[in-house]
């Protein structure tokens, strides 16, 4: 069985046992979270009713993404700015759908 869930403004297709990387969700490693914003669910080509359906997941780790360097420059104006950013994300393991 699979489900389409929305978290952090993005949509993910998940099934039991999958590992996904999502925007940061509050919680410690080992705790469980419930993703209640299920958009679609089904098995094979059959679609199921999603009213009251939740996806439970276990937090594997809280991590940071690779650093993104933002460099701005304006020619002939002695203007240079260098900034870096590391987005925080959460690694989830889907335990059950239903």
C-alpha positions as a printed NumPy array, in Angstrom:
array([[  0.   ,   0.   ,   0.   ],
       [  1.219,   3.51 ,  -0.766],
       [  0.183,   7.012,   0.264],
       [  0.899,  10.564,  -0.834],
       [  1.549,  12.78 ,   2.205],
       [  2.219,  16.495,   2.462],
       [  4.687,  17.85 ,   5.008],
       [  6.86 ,  20.94 ,   4.956],
       [  5.112,  22.22 ,   1.826],
       [  6.225,  19.219,  -0.24 ],
       [  4.531,  15.983,  -1.236],
       [  6.052,  12.523,  -0.838],
       [  4.973,   9.086,  -2.091],
       [  5.585,   6.645,   0.754],
       [  5.076,   2.983,   1.549],
       [  5.755,   0.986,   4.709],
       [  9.5  ,   0.606,   5.269],
       [ 10.535,   3.626,   3.155],
       [ 13.048,   6.203,   4.395],
       [ 12.456,   9.832,   3.4  ],
       [ 14.149,  13.158,   4.113],
       [ 11.704,  15.952,   4.989],
       [ 11.86 ,  19.496,   6.34 ],
       [ 12.618,  19.622,  10.066],
       [  9.997,  18.089,  12.348],
       [ 10.249,  18.574,  16.102],
       [ 11.228,  15.437,  18.019],
       [ 14.16 ,  13.329,  19.106],
       [ 15.646,  10.327,  17.326],
       [ 13.616,   7.225,  18.08 ],
       [ 10.324,   9.004,  18.684],
       [  7.299,   8.474,  16.462],
       [  5.346,  11.086,  14.536],
       [  2.029,  10.948,  12.766],
       [  1.609,  12.519,   9.324],
       [ -2.099,  13.261,   9.091],
       [ -2.167,  15.27 ,   5.846],
       [ -2.712,  12.316,   3.491],
       [ -3.697,  13.366,  -0.027],
       [ -4.057,   9.989,  -1.752],
       [ -3.787,   6.338,  -0.836],
       [ -4.013,   3.132,  -2.768],
       [ -2.727,  -0.294,  -3.566],
       [ -1.632,  -0.993,  -7.119],
       [ -4.152,   0.805,  -9.34 ],
       [ -6.949,   0.831,  -6.724],
       [ -7.463,   4.073,  -4.783],
       [ -8.722,   4.106,  -1.2  ],
       [-10.653,   6.607,   0.892],
       [ -8.292,   8.926,   2.811],
       [-10.715,  10.31 ,   5.417],
       [ -9.186,   9.649,   8.829],
       [ -6.119,   7.967,   7.329],
       [ -2.741,   8.704,   8.963],
       [  0.811,   7.664,   8.232],
       [  2.997,   6.843,  11.23 ],
       [  6.748,   7.27 ,  11.012],
       [  9.781,   6.967,  13.257],
       [ 12.396,   9.708,  13.442],
       [ 15.774,   8.199,  12.584],
       [ 17.877,  11.361,  12.849],
       [ 17.871,  15.139,  12.845],
       [ 20.501,  16.323,  10.372],
       [ 21.656,  19.227,   8.236],
       [ 21.893,  19.392,   4.469],
       [ 25.038,  20.323,   2.566],
       [ 26.114,  23.932,   2.782],
       [ 24.875,  26.263,   0.053],
       [ 27.108,  29.265,  -0.633],
       [ 25.362,  32.494,  -1.666],
       [ 27.797,  34.9  ,  -3.336],
       [ 26.753,  38.345,  -4.552],
       [ 28.956,  40.678,  -6.544],
       [ 28.454,  43.932,  -8.393],
       [ 31.101,  44.779, -10.916],
       [ 33.158,  47.918, -10.457],
       [ 31.504,  48.85 ,  -7.139],
       [ 33.76 ,  46.952,  -4.694],
       [ 30.687,  45.001,  -3.52 ],
       [ 31.064,  41.37 ,  -2.512],
       [ 28.94 ,  39.395,  -0.059],
       [ 29.437,  35.743,   0.86 ],
       [ 26.864,  33.876,   2.945],
       [ 26.363,  30.22 ,   3.685],
       [ 23.253,  28.282,   4.674],
       [ 22.655,  24.725,   5.921],
       [ 19.011,  23.653,   5.896],
       [ 17.929,  21.41 ,   8.752],
       [ 16.   ,  18.271,   7.872],
       [ 14.616,  15.123,   9.48 ],
       [ 15.12 ,  11.561,   8.276],
       [ 11.962,   9.475,   8.721],
       [ 11.265,   5.76 ,   8.405],
       [  7.652,   4.985,   7.535],
       [  6.317,   2.308,   9.872],
       [  2.633,   1.987,   8.947],
       [ -0.106,   3.433,   6.779],
       [ -3.583,   3.34 ,   8.243]])
